[in-house]
Amino acid sequence: MAPPRRDPNQRVGEIRALEPHLQRATPKVRELTVADLEDLETKFKGQDPRNPKVAELSLEDLQSLEETFQGMRQDAARRAQQEGIPGPTPEEPDDWSISCCSCTPCCCCAAAEVDPFAA
C-alpha cells in the first residue's frame, strides 16, 4: 500500500517532520512546494519539467535539500529502531523499509507521508 500523498501546494517549510532540520534548508528550498519537488524528481530523471523554480536551484540549494531530508530520514530510522521496527544495520545503513528514498534523494519523501508512526 502506497503512503498517502501530501498536498502538492505544501511548502518544504511547512512539513512538520522537517521542522528540526529546516535550519539546513536555504530560503529557496523552504519555499519549494511538493509539486516543485516532484518536478525536481522529473529533472533528475533527465526530463525538463519546465519549472523555473527548479531551474533556478543552485548546487548549494540542492545540497541543503539533501541535508534537510537526510536529517528527517535519520530521525525516522532512530525512532523505528526504538519502537522495534527493523532499522538500519551496519551492513545496510539506509533502511528503505521506512523511507522511499532509494530512488531519489528527497523528492518522493516530500511528496509522501513516510512517518512509520503516523496514524
Backbone atoms as SQL, in Angstrom:
CREATE TABLE atoms (id INTEGER PRIMARY KEY, chain TEXT, resi INTEGER, resn TEXT, atom TEXT, x REAL, y REAL, z REAL);
INSERT INTO atoms VALUES
  (1, 'A', 1, 'MET', 'N', 0.830, -1.176, 0.000),
  (2, 'A', 1, 'MET', 'CA', 0.000, 0.000, 0.000),
  (3, 'A', 1, 'MET', 'C', 0.881, 1.249, 0.000),
  (4, 'A', 2, 'ALA', 'N', 0.641, 2.125, -0.951),
  (5, 'A', 2, 'ALA', 'CA', 1.434, 3.343, -1.077),
  (6, 'A', 2, 'ALA', 'C', 1.067, 4.341, 0.025),
  (7, 'A', 3, 'PRO', 'N', 2.070, 5.107, 0.496),
  (8, 'A', 3, 'PRO', 'CA', 1.755, 6.106, 1.509),
  (9, 'A', 3, 'PRO', 'C', 0.834, 7.176, 0.938),
  (10, 'A', 4, 'PRO', 'N', 0.026, 7.824, 1.780),
  (11, 'A', 4, 'PRO', 'CA', -0.833, 8.887, 1.275),
  (12, 'A', 4, 'PRO', 'C', 0.002, 10.035, 0.726),
  (13, 'A', 5, 'ARG', 'N', -0.534, 10.718, -0.258),
  (14, 'A', 5, 'ARG', 'CA', 0.191, 11.824, -0.885),
  (15, 'A', 5, 'ARG', 'C', -0.032, 13.113, -0.099),
  (16, 'A', 6, 'ARG', 'N', 0.972, 13.931, -0.062),
  (17, 'A', 6, 'ARG', 'CA', 0.869, 15.255, 0.559),
  (18, 'A', 6, 'ARG', 'C', 0.167, 16.211, -0.394),
  (19, 'A', 7, 'ASP', 'N', -0.298, 17.298, 0.154),
  (20, 'A', 7, 'ASP', 'CA', -0.870, 18.387, -0.629),
  (21, 'A', 7, 'ASP', 'C', 0.220, 18.923, -1.551),
  (22, 'A', 8, 'PRO', 'N', -0.002, 18.958, -2.860),
  (23, 'A', 8, 'PRO', 'CA', 1.044, 19.416, -3.787),
  (24, 'A', 8, 'PRO', 'C', 1.445, 20.877, -3.573),
  (25, 'A', 9, 'ASN', 'N', 0.615, 21.648, -2.888),
  (26, 'A', 9, 'ASN', 'CA', 0.932, 23.053, -2.638),
  (27, 'A', 9, 'ASN', 'C', 1.635, 23.269, -1.303),
  (28, 'A', 10, 'GLN', 'N', 1.823, 22.211, -0.519),
  (29, 'A', 10, 'GLN', 'CA', 2.516, 22.340, 0.759),
  (30, 'A', 10, 'GLN', 'C', 3.981, 22.654, 0.509),
  (31, 'A', 11, 'ARG', 'N', 4.485, 23.629, 1.249),
  (32, 'A', 11, 'ARG', 'CA', 5.881, 24.034, 1.100),
  (33, 'A', 11, 'ARG', 'C', 6.774, 23.185, 2.013),
  (34, 'A', 12, 'VAL', 'N', 8.026, 23.048, 1.619),
  (35, 'A', 12, 'VAL', 'CA', 9.007, 22.325, 2.421),
  (36, 'A', 12, 'VAL', 'C', 9.019, 22.893, 3.840),
  (37, 'A', 13, 'GLY', 'N', 8.975, 24.192, 3.961),
  (38, 'A', 13, 'GLY', 'CA', 8.996, 24.839, 5.271),
  (39, 'A', 13, 'GLY', 'C', 7.775, 24.550, 6.120),
  (40, 'A', 14, 'GLU', 'N', 6.755, 23.923, 5.547),
  (41, 'A', 14, 'GLU', 'CA', 5.528, 23.604, 6.275),
  (42, 'A', 14, 'GLU', 'C', 5.420, 22.115, 6.626),
  (43, 'A', 15, 'ILE', 'N', 6.380, 21.319, 6.236),
  (44, 'A', 15, 'ILE', 'CA', 6.339, 19.884, 6.517),
  (45, 'A', 15, 'ILE', 'C', 6.798, 19.674, 7.957),
  (46, 'A', 16, 'ARG', 'N', 5.860, 19.248, 8.788),
  (47, 'A', 16, 'ARG', 'CA', 6.101, 19.146, 10.228),
  (48, 'A', 16, 'ARG', 'C', 7.316, 18.289, 10.564),
  (49, 'A', 17, 'ALA', 'N', 7.493, 17.176, 9.904),
  (50, 'A', 17, 'ALA', 'CA', 8.611, 16.275, 10.208),
  (51, 'A', 17, 'ALA', 'C', 9.964, 16.918, 9.927),
  (52, 'A', 18, 'LEU', 'N', 9.982, 17.976, 9.137),
  (53, 'A', 18, 'LEU', 'CA', 11.245, 18.639, 8.795),
  (54, 'A', 18, 'LEU', 'C', 11.612, 19.760, 9.749),
  (55, 'A', 19, 'GLU', 'N', 10.694, 20.166, 10.621),
  (56, 'A', 19, 'GLU', 'CA', 10.935, 21.327, 11.483),
  (57, 'A', 19, 'GLU', 'C', 12.303, 21.313, 12.170),
  (58, 'A', 20, 'PRO', 'N', 12.725, 20.181, 12.773),
  (59, 'A', 20, 'PRO', 'CA', 14.031, 20.207, 13.444),
  (60, 'A', 20, 'PRO', 'C', 15.213, 20.374, 12.487),
  (61, 'A', 21, 'HIS', 'N', 14.983, 20.235, 11.205),
  (62, 'A', 21, 'HIS', 'CA', 16.078, 20.246, 10.228),
  (63, 'A', 21, 'HIS', 'C', 16.022, 21.430, 9.263),
  (64, 'A', 22, 'LEU', 'N', 15.034, 22.281, 9.406),
  (65, 'A', 22, 'LEU', 'CA', 14.864, 23.376, 8.441),
  (66, 'A', 22, 'LEU', 'C', 15.992, 24.390, 8.463),
  (67, 'A', 23, 'GLN', 'N', 16.752, 24.461, 9.549),
  (68, 'A', 23, 'GLN', 'CA', 17.882, 25.394, 9.582),
  (69, 'A', 23, 'GLN', 'C', 18.906, 25.040, 8.514),
  (70, 'A', 24, 'ARG', 'N', 18.895, 23.797, 8.035),
  (71, 'A', 24, 'ARG', 'CA', 19.822, 23.363, 6.976),
  (72, 'A', 24, 'ARG', 'C', 19.350, 23.793, 5.592),
  (73, 'A', 25, 'ALA', 'N', 18.078, 24.132, 5.456),
  (74, 'A', 25, 'ALA', 'CA', 17.494, 24.447, 4.150),
  (75, 'A', 25, 'ALA', 'C', 17.718, 25.912, 3.797),
  (76, 'A', 26, 'THR', 'N', 18.092, 26.149, 2.556),
  (77, 'A', 26, 'THR', 'CA', 18.213, 27.528, 2.085),
  (78, 'A', 26, 'THR', 'C', 16.815, 28.133, 1.946),
  (79, 'A', 27, 'PRO', 'N', 16.713, 29.458, 1.883),
  (80, 'A', 27, 'PRO', 'CA', 15.400, 30.084, 1.703),
  (81, 'A', 27, 'PRO', 'C', 14.659, 29.574, 0.464),
  (82, 'A', 28, 'LYS', 'N', 15.373, 29.350, -0.639),
  (83, 'A', 28, 'LYS', 'CA', 14.719, 28.822, -1.849),
  (84, 'A', 28, 'LYS', 'C', 14.122, 27.445, -1.582),
  (85, 'A', 29, 'VAL', 'N', 14.847, 26.618, -0.872),
  (86, 'A', 29, 'VAL', 'CA', 14.386, 25.263, -0.582),
  (87, 'A', 29, 'VAL', 'C', 13.151, 25.303, 0.312),
  (88, 'A', 30, 'ARG', 'N', 13.139, 26.163, 1.317),
  (89, 'A', 30, 'ARG', 'CA', 11.981, 26.256, 2.216),
  (90, 'A', 30, 'ARG', 'C', 10.713, 26.643, 1.474),
  (91, 'A', 31, 'GLU', 'N', 10.857, 27.366, 0.379),
  (92, 'A', 31, 'GLU', 'CA', 9.695, 27.839, -0.378),
  (93, 'A', 31, 'GLU', 'C', 9.243, 26.867, -1.466),
  (94, 'A', 32, 'LEU', 'N', 10.030, 25.831, -1.745),
  (95, 'A', 32, 'LEU', 'CA', 9.608, 24.847, -2.742),
  (96, 'A', 32, 'LEU', 'C', 8.358, 24.127, -2.260),
  (97, 'A', 33, 'THR', 'N', 7.465, 23.833, -3.191),
  (98, 'A', 33, 'THR', 'CA', 6.273, 23.051, -2.854),
  (99, 'A', 33, 'THR', 'C', 6.532, 21.580, -3.157),
  (100, 'A', 34, 'VAL', 'N', 5.624, 20.748, -2.698),
  (101, 'A', 34, 'VAL', 'CA', 5.705, 19.326, -3.020),
  (102, 'A', 34, 'VAL', 'C', 5.687, 19.142, -4.539),
  (103, 'A', 35, 'ALA', 'N', 4.849, 19.905, -5.222),
  (104, 'A', 35, 'ALA', 'CA', 4.806, 19.820, -6.689),
  (105, 'A', 35, 'ALA', 'C', 6.158, 20.192, -7.295),
  (106, 'A', 36, 'ASP', 'N', 6.830, 21.213, -6.738),
  (107, 'A', 36, 'ASP', 'CA', 8.157, 21.586, -7.228),
  (108, 'A', 36, 'ASP', 'C', 9.143, 20.443, -7.021),
  (109, 'A', 37, 'LEU', 'N', 9.054, 19.764, -5.881),
  (110, 'A', 37, 'LEU', 'CA', 9.961, 18.644, -5.622),
  (111, 'A', 37, 'LEU', 'C', 9.693, 17.486, -6.562),
  (112, 'A', 38, 'GLU', 'N', 8.444, 17.287, -6.895),
  (113, 'A', 38, 'GLU', 'CA', 8.133, 16.250, -7.885),
  (114, 'A', 38, 'GLU', 'C', 8.691, 16.645, -9.250),
  (115, 'A', 39, 'ASP', 'N', 8.662, 17.943, -9.569),
  (116, 'A', 39, 'ASP', 'CA', 9.287, 18.407, -10.814),
  (117, 'A', 39, 'ASP', 'C', 10.805, 18.211, -10.765),
  (118, 'A', 40, 'LEU', 'N', 11.401, 18.401, -9.582),
  (119, 'A', 40, 'LEU', 'CA', 12.834, 18.161, -9.432),
  (120, 'A', 40, 'LEU', 'C', 13.146, 16.692, -9.670),
  (121, 'A', 41, 'GLU', 'N', 12.294, 15.814, -9.184),
  (122, 'A', 41, 'GLU', 'CA', 12.461, 14.383, -9.454),
  (123, 'A', 41, 'GLU', 'C', 12.422, 14.120, -10.961),
  (124, 'A', 42, 'THR', 'N', 11.508, 14.788, -11.652),
  (125, 'A', 42, 'THR', 'CA', 11.413, 14.658, -13.109),
  (126, 'A', 42, 'THR', 'C', 12.719, 15.098, -13.761),
  (127, 'A', 43, 'LYS', 'N', 13.293, 16.197, -13.245),
  (128, 'A', 43, 'LYS', 'CA', 14.563, 16.683, -13.793),
  (129, 'A', 43, 'LYS', 'C', 15.681, 15.676, -13.531),
  (130, 'A', 44, 'PHE', 'N', 15.698, 15.056, -12.335),
  (131, 'A', 44, 'PHE', 'CA', 16.706, 14.033, -12.031),
  (132, 'A', 44, 'PHE', 'C', 16.603, 12.865, -12.997),
  (133, 'A', 45, 'LYS', 'N', 15.425, 12.618, -13.510),
  (134, 'A', 45, 'LYS', 'CA', 15.217, 11.517, -14.460),
  (135, 'A', 45, 'LYS', 'C', 15.560, 11.925, -15.886),
  (136, 'A', 46, 'GLY', 'N', 16.043, 13.159, -16.077),
  (137, 'A', 46, 'GLY', 'CA', 16.504, 13.594, -17.383),
  (138, 'A', 46, 'GLY', 'C', 15.470, 14.279, -18.248),
  (139, 'A', 47, 'GLN', 'N', 14.320, 14.606, -17.668),
  (140, 'A', 47, 'GLN', 'CA', 13.283, 15.298, -18.422),
  (141, 'A', 47, 'GLN', 'C', 13.194, 16.746, -17.938),
  (142, 'A', 48, 'ASP', 'N', 12.716, 17.621, -18.791),
  (143, 'A', 48, 'ASP', 'CA', 12.580, 19.039, -18.438),
  (144, 'A', 48, 'ASP', 'C', 11.169, 19.300, -17.927),
  (145, 'A', 49, 'PRO', 'N', 11.030, 19.587, -16.618),
  (146, 'A', 49, 'PRO', 'CA', 9.697, 19.838, -16.078),
  (147, 'A', 49, 'PRO', 'C', 9.175, 21.245, -16.387),
  (148, 'A', 50, 'ARG', 'N', 10.011, 22.083, -16.975),
  (149, 'A', 50, 'ARG', 'CA', 9.646, 23.466, -17.300),
  (150, 'A', 50, 'ARG', 'C', 9.135, 24.217, -16.073),
  (151, 'A', 51, 'ASN', 'N', 9.880, 24.054, -14.993),
  (152, 'A', 51, 'ASN', 'CA', 9.558, 24.726, -13.739),
  (153, 'A', 51, 'ASN', 'C', 10.704, 25.675, -13.423),
  (154, 'A', 52, 'PRO', 'N', 10.466, 26.996, -13.487),
  (155, 'A', 52, 'PRO', 'CA', 11.552, 27.944, -13.254),
  (156, 'A', 52, 'PRO', 'C', 12.147, 27.855, -11.848),
  (157, 'A', 53, 'LYS', 'N', 11.338, 27.482, -10.863),
  (158, 'A', 53, 'LYS', 'CA', 11.872, 27.359, -9.504),
  (159, 'A', 53, 'LYS', 'C', 12.891, 26.234, -9.431),
  (160, 'A', 54, 'VAL', 'N', 12.659, 25.160, -10.164),
  (161, 'A', 54, 'VAL', 'CA', 13.602, 24.048, -10.206),
  (162, 'A', 54, 'VAL', 'C', 14.858, 24.460, -10.976),
  (163, 'A', 55, 'ALA', 'N', 14.678, 25.142, -12.079),
  (164, 'A', 55, 'ALA', 'CA', 15.811, 25.557, -12.910),
  (165, 'A', 55, 'ALA', 'C', 16.738, 26.523, -12.178),
  (166, 'A', 56, 'GLU', 'N', 16.202, 27.290, -11.237),
  (167, 'A', 56, 'GLU', 'CA', 16.987, 28.300, -10.521),
  (168, 'A', 56, 'GLU', 'C', 17.725, 27.752, -9.308),
  (169, 'A', 57, 'LEU', 'N', 17.539, 26.480, -8.971),
  (170, 'A', 57, 'LEU', 'CA', 18.209, 25.924, -7.798),
  (171, 'A', 57, 'LEU', 'C', 19.707, 25.805, -8.045),
  (172, 'A', 58, 'SER', 'N', 20.470, 26.238, -7.069),
  (173, 'A', 58, 'SER', 'CA', 21.929, 26.137, -7.151),
  (174, 'A', 58, 'SER', 'C', 22.388, 24.827, -6.516),
  (175, 'A', 59, 'LEU', 'N', 23.652, 24.536, -6.673),
  (176, 'A', 59, 'LEU', 'CA', 24.229, 23.369, -6.022),
  (177, 'A', 59, 'LEU', 'C', 24.063, 23.486, -4.505),
  (178, 'A', 60, 'GLU', 'N', 24.250, 24.680, -3.978),
  (179, 'A', 60, 'GLU', 'CA', 24.057, 24.908, -2.535),
  (180, 'A', 60, 'GLU', 'C', 22.619, 24.567, -2.115),
  (181, 'A', 61, 'ASP', 'N', 21.645, 24.972, -2.935),
  (182, 'A', 61, 'ASP', 'CA', 20.250, 24.657, -2.633),
  (183, 'A', 61, 'ASP', 'C', 20.026, 23.146, -2.626),
  (184, 'A', 62, 'LEU', 'N', 20.550, 22.463, -3.631),
  (185, 'A', 62, 'LEU', 'CA', 20.376, 21.014, -3.719),
  (186, 'A', 62, 'LEU', 'C', 21.041, 20.300, -2.549),
  (187, 'A', 63, 'GLN', 'N', 22.221, 20.774, -2.157),
  (188, 'A', 63, 'GLN', 'CA', 22.895, 20.170, -1.004),
  (189, 'A', 63, 'GLN', 'C', 22.089, 20.396, 0.265),
  (190, 'A', 64, 'SER', 'N', 21.533, 21.580, 0.429),
  (191, 'A', 64, 'SER', 'CA', 20.746, 21.854, 1.631),
  (192, 'A', 64, 'SER', 'C', 19.466, 21.023, 1.644),
  (193, 'A', 65, 'LEU', 'N', 18.896, 20.794, 0.481),
  (194, 'A', 65, 'LEU', 'CA', 17.701, 19.966, 0.375),
  (195, 'A', 65, 'LEU', 'C', 18.015, 18.542, 0.822),
  (196, 'A', 66, 'GLU', 'N', 19.105, 17.997, 0.339),
  (197, 'A', 66, 'GLU', 'CA', 19.518, 16.651, 0.727),
  (198, 'A', 66, 'GLU', 'C', 19.800, 16.585, 2.228),
  (199, 'A', 67, 'GLU', 'N', 20.510, 17.559, 2.772),
  (200, 'A', 67, 'GLU', 'CA', 20.826, 17.554, 4.201),
  (201, 'A', 67, 'GLU', 'C', 19.561, 17.629, 5.054),
  (202, 'A', 68, 'THR', 'N', 18.604, 18.419, 4.628),
  (203, 'A', 68, 'THR', 'CA', 17.352, 18.572, 5.364),
  (204, 'A', 68, 'THR', 'C', 16.595, 17.252, 5.416),
  (205, 'A', 69, 'PHE', 'N', 16.431, 16.610, 4.270),
  (206, 'A', 69, 'PHE', 'CA', 15.694, 15.351, 4.236),
  (207, 'A', 69, 'PHE', 'C', 16.500, 14.207, 4.842),
  (208, 'A', 70, 'GLN', 'N', 17.818, 14.259, 4.745),
  (209, 'A', 70, 'GLN', 'CA', 18.645, 13.232, 5.382),
  (210, 'A', 70, 'GLN', 'C', 18.419, 13.253, 6.890),
  (211, 'A', 71, 'GLY', 'N', 18.338, 14.425, 7.468),
  (212, 'A', 71, 'GLY', 'CA', 18.060, 14.531, 8.899),
  (213, 'A', 71, 'GLY', 'C', 16.725, 13.906, 9.259),
  (214, 'A', 72, 'MET', 'N', 15.701, 14.137, 8.445),
  (215, 'A', 72, 'MET', 'CA', 14.386, 13.556, 8.689),
  (216, 'A', 72, 'MET', 'C', 14.451, 12.037, 8.590),
  (217, 'A', 73, 'ARG', 'N', 15.144, 11.521, 7.584),
  (218, 'A', 73, 'ARG', 'CA', 15.258, 10.071, 7.418),
  (219, 'A', 73, 'ARG', 'C', 15.994, 9.435, 8.594),
  (220, 'A', 74, 'GLN', 'N', 17.053, 10.092, 9.058),
  (221, 'A', 74, 'GLN', 'CA', 17.795, 9.559, 10.196),
  (222, 'A', 74, 'GLN', 'C', 16.929, 9.547, 11.454),
  (223, 'A', 75, 'ASP', 'N', 16.152, 10.589, 11.669),
  (224, 'A', 75, 'ASP', 'CA', 15.235, 10.621, 12.813),
  (225, 'A', 75, 'ASP', 'C', 14.234, 9.470, 12.730),
  (226, 'A', 76, 'ALA', 'N', 13.676, 9.252, 11.558),
  (227, 'A', 76, 'ALA', 'CA', 12.698, 8.178, 11.378),
  (228, 'A', 76, 'ALA', 'C', 13.343, 6.823, 11.627),
  (229, 'A', 77, 'ALA', 'N', 14.572, 6.631, 11.179),
  (230, 'A', 77, 'ALA', 'CA', 15.267, 5.359, 11.386),
  (231, 'A', 77, 'ALA', 'C', 15.531, 5.127, 12.874),
  (232, 'A', 78, 'ARG', 'N', 15.944, 6.163, 13.593),
  (233, 'A', 78, 'ARG', 'CA', 16.182, 6.020, 15.030),
  (234, 'A', 78, 'ARG', 'C', 14.884, 5.690, 15.765),
  (235, 'A', 79, 'ARG', 'N', 13.819, 6.392, 15.403),
  (236, 'A', 79, 'ARG', 'CA', 12.527, 6.121, 16.038),
  (237, 'A', 79, 'ARG', 'C', 12.057, 4.708, 15.733),
  (238, 'A', 80, 'ALA', 'N', 12.275, 4.263, 14.531),
  (239, 'A', 80, 'ALA', 'CA', 11.861, 2.914, 14.156),
  (240, 'A', 80, 'ALA', 'C', 12.615, 1.880, 14.978),
  (241, 'A', 81, 'GLN', 'N', 13.905, 2.089, 15.151),
  (242, 'A', 81, 'GLN', 'CA', 14.695, 1.151, 15.955),
  (243, 'A', 81, 'GLN', 'C', 14.202, 1.139, 17.393),
  (244, 'A', 82, 'GLN', 'N', 13.910, 2.298, 17.944),
  (245, 'A', 82, 'GLN', 'CA', 13.437, 2.382, 19.327),
  (246, 'A', 82, 'GLN', 'C', 12.100, 1.684, 19.499),
  (247, 'A', 83, 'GLU', 'N', 11.280, 1.691, 18.477),
  (248, 'A', 83, 'GLU', 'CA', 9.954, 1.082, 18.541),
  (249, 'A', 83, 'GLU', 'C', 9.965, -0.388, 18.124),
  (250, 'A', 84, 'GLY', 'N', 11.142, -0.907, 17.791),
  (251, 'A', 84, 'GLY', 'CA', 11.235, -2.312, 17.445),
  (252, 'A', 84, 'GLY', 'C', 10.969, -2.623, 15.987),
  (253, 'A', 85, 'ILE', 'N', 10.837, -1.601, 15.164),
  (254, 'A', 85, 'ILE', 'CA', 10.683, -1.807, 13.729),
  (255, 'A', 85, 'ILE', 'C', 12.082, -2.014, 13.155),
  (256, 'A', 86, 'PRO', 'N', 12.265, -2.960, 12.238),
  (257, 'A', 86, 'PRO', 'CA', 13.610, -3.148, 11.682),
  (258, 'A', 86, 'PRO', 'C', 14.173, -1.831, 11.177),
  (259, 'A', 87, 'GLY', 'N', 15.382, -1.557, 11.534),
  (260, 'A', 87, 'GLY', 'CA', 16.006, -0.299, 11.151),
  (261, 'A', 87, 'GLY', 'C', 17.347, -0.527, 10.498),
  (262, 'A', 88, 'PRO', 'N', 18.166, 0.497, 10.477),
  (263, 'A', 88, 'PRO', 'CA', 19.467, 0.385, 9.831),
  (264, 'A', 88, 'PRO', 'C', 20.369, -0.617, 10.561),
  (265, 'A', 89, 'THR', 'N', 21.219, -1.247, 9.819),
  (266, 'A', 89, 'THR', 'CA', 22.201, -2.191, 10.364),
  (267, 'A', 89, 'THR', 'C', 23.564, -1.781, 9.816),
  (268, 'A', 90, 'PRO', 'N', 24.643, -2.276, 10.403),
  (269, 'A', 90, 'PRO', 'CA', 25.961, -1.948, 9.844),
  (270, 'A', 90, 'PRO', 'C', 26.082, -2.374, 8.381),
  (271, 'A', 91, 'GLU', 'N', 25.424, -3.479, 8.025),
  (272, 'A', 91, 'GLU', 'CA', 25.504, -3.965, 6.643),
  (273, 'A', 91, 'GLU', 'C', 24.639, -3.117, 5.704),
  (274, 'A', 92, 'GLU', 'N', 23.531, -2.587, 6.208),
  (275, 'A', 92, 'GLU', 'CA', 22.598, -1.787, 5.396),
  (276, 'A', 92, 'GLU', 'C', 22.213, -0.539, 6.193),
  (277, 'A', 93, 'PRO', 'N', 23.069, 0.497, 6.145),
  (278, 'A', 93, 'PRO', 'CA', 22.818, 1.674, 6.978),
  (279, 'A', 93, 'PRO', 'C', 21.564, 2.467, 6.592),
  (280, 'A', 94, 'ASP', 'N', 21.096, 2.326, 5.368),
  (281, 'A', 94, 'ASP', 'CA', 19.867, 3.006, 4.954),
  (282, 'A', 94, 'ASP', 'C', 18.738, 2.000, 4.928),
  (283, 'A', 95, 'ASP', 'N', 17.768, 2.187, 5.808),
  (284, 'A', 95, 'ASP', 'CA', 16.655, 1.245, 5.883),
  (285, 'A', 95, 'ASP', 'C', 15.539, 1.718, 4.964),
  (286, 'A', 96, 'TRP', 'N', 15.454, 1.112, 3.793),
  (287, 'A', 96, 'TRP', 'CA', 14.471, 1.549, 2.800),
  (288, 'A', 96, 'TRP', 'C', 13.049, 1.145, 3.173),
  (289, 'A', 97, 'SER', 'N', 12.873, 0.315, 4.183),
  (290, 'A', 97, 'SER', 'CA', 11.519, -0.076, 4.569),
  (291, 'A', 97, 'SER', 'C', 10.757, 1.072, 5.204),
  (292, 'A', 98, 'ILE', 'N', 11.467, 2.088, 5.709),
  (293, 'A', 98, 'ILE', 'CA', 10.777, 3.231, 6.297),
  (294, 'A', 98, 'ILE', 'C', 10.993, 4.501, 5.491),
  (295, 'A', 99, 'SER', 'N', 11.616, 4.369, 4.345),
  (296, 'A', 99, 'SER', 'CA', 11.864, 5.530, 3.505),
  (297, 'A', 99, 'SER', 'C', 11.768, 5.112, 2.047),
  (298, 'A', 100, 'CYS', 'N', 11.218, 5.994, 1.232),
  (299, 'A', 100, 'CYS', 'CA', 11.131, 5.704, -0.196),
  (300, 'A', 100, 'CYS', 'C', 12.293, 6.331, -0.937),
  (301, 'A', 101, 'CYS', 'N', 13.346, 6.687, -0.225),
  (302, 'A', 101, 'CYS', 'CA', 14.413, 7.475, -0.818),
  (303, 'A', 101, 'CYS', 'C', 15.467, 6.672, -1.553),
  (304, 'A', 102, 'SER', 'N', 15.155, 5.460, -1.890),
  (305, 'A', 102, 'SER', 'CA', 16.131, 4.687, -2.648),
  (306, 'A', 102, 'SER', 'C', 16.171, 5.124, -4.110),
  (307, 'A', 103, 'CYS', 'N', 15.100, 5.810, -4.544),
  (308, 'A', 103, 'CYS', 'CA', 15.062, 6.169, -5.965),
  (309, 'A', 103, 'CYS', 'C', 15.470, 7.622, -6.203),
  (310, 'A', 104, 'THR', 'N', 15.174, 8.518, -5.294),
  (311, 'A', 104, 'THR', 'CA', 15.589, 9.915, -5.416),
  (312, 'A', 104, 'THR', 'C', 16.050, 10.397, -4.056),
  (313, 'A', 105, 'PRO', 'N', 16.841, 11.432, -3.998),
  (314, 'A', 105, 'PRO', 'CA', 17.390, 11.841, -2.716),
  (315, 'A', 105, 'PRO', 'C', 16.361, 12.411, -1.739),
  (316, 'A', 106, 'CYS', 'N', 15.300, 13.017, -2.208),
  (317, 'A', 106, 'CYS', 'CA', 14.397, 13.653, -1.259),
  (318, 'A', 106, 'CYS', 'C', 13.001, 13.894, -1.798),
  (319, 'A', 107, 'CYS', 'N', 12.847, 13.967, -3.069),
  (320, 'A', 107, 'CYS', 'CA', 11.591, 14.429, -3.650),
  (321, 'A', 107, 'CYS', 'C', 10.412, 13.538, -3.314),
  (322, 'A', 108, 'CYS', 'N', 10.623, 12.237, -3.380),
  (323, 'A', 108, 'CYS', 'CA', 9.497, 11.358, -3.093),
  (324, 'A', 108, 'CYS', 'C', 9.152, 11.391, -1.614),
  (325, 'A', 109, 'CYS', 'N', 10.114, 11.632, -0.742),
  (326, 'A', 109, 'CYS', 'CA', 9.814, 11.748, 0.685),
  (327, 'A', 109, 'CYS', 'C', 8.961, 12.974, 0.954),
  (328, 'A', 110, 'ALA', 'N', 9.205, 14.028, 0.245),
  (329, 'A', 110, 'ALA', 'CA', 8.410, 15.232, 0.448),
  (330, 'A', 110, 'ALA', 'C', 6.998, 15.035, -0.043),
  (331, 'A', 111, 'ALA', 'N', 6.845, 14.247, -1.076),
  (332, 'A', 111, 'ALA', 'CA', 5.526, 14.054, -1.667),
  (333, 'A', 111, 'ALA', 'C', 4.691, 13.041, -0.903),
  (334, 'A', 112, 'ALA', 'N', 5.349, 12.144, -0.185),
  (335, 'A', 112, 'ALA', 'CA', 4.620, 11.083, 0.524),
  (336, 'A', 112, 'ALA', 'C', 4.781, 11.248, 2.024),
  (337, 'A', 113, 'GLU', 'N', 3.786, 10.825, 2.758),
  (338, 'A', 113, 'GLU', 'CA', 3.884, 10.743, 4.201),
  (339, 'A', 113, 'GLU', 'C', 4.697, 9.494, 4.507),
  (340, 'A', 114, 'VAL', 'N', 5.910, 9.650, 5.031),
  (341, 'A', 114, 'VAL', 'CA', 6.765, 8.498, 5.239),
  (342, 'A', 114, 'VAL', 'C', 6.994, 8.206, 6.717),
  (343, 'A', 115, 'ASP', 'N', 6.239, 8.841, 7.587),
  (344, 'A', 115, 'ASP', 'CA', 6.394, 8.610, 9.015),
  (345, 'A', 115, 'ASP', 'C', 5.811, 7.246, 9.367),
  (346, 'A', 116, 'PRO', 'N', 6.639, 6.292, 9.806),
  (347, 'A', 116, 'PRO', 'CA', 6.110, 4.956, 10.095),
  (348, 'A', 116, 'PRO', 'C', 5.191, 4.944, 11.308),
  (349, 'A', 117, 'PHE', 'N', 5.116, 6.038, 12.063),
  (350, 'A', 117, 'PHE', 'CA', 4.303, 6.093, 13.268),
  (351, 'A', 117, 'PHE', 'C', 3.057, 6.940, 13.087),
  (352, 'A', 118, 'ALA', 'N', 2.833, 7.479, 11.897),
  (353, 'A', 118, 'ALA', 'CA', 1.654, 8.316, 11.658),
  (354, 'A', 118, 'ALA', 'C', 0.400, 7.454, 11.740),
  (355, 'A', 119, 'ALA', 'N', -0.640, 8.027, 12.314),
  (356, 'A', 119, 'ALA', 'CA', -1.881, 7.269, 12.465),
  (357, 'A', 119, 'ALA', 'C', -2.631, 7.203, 11.161);
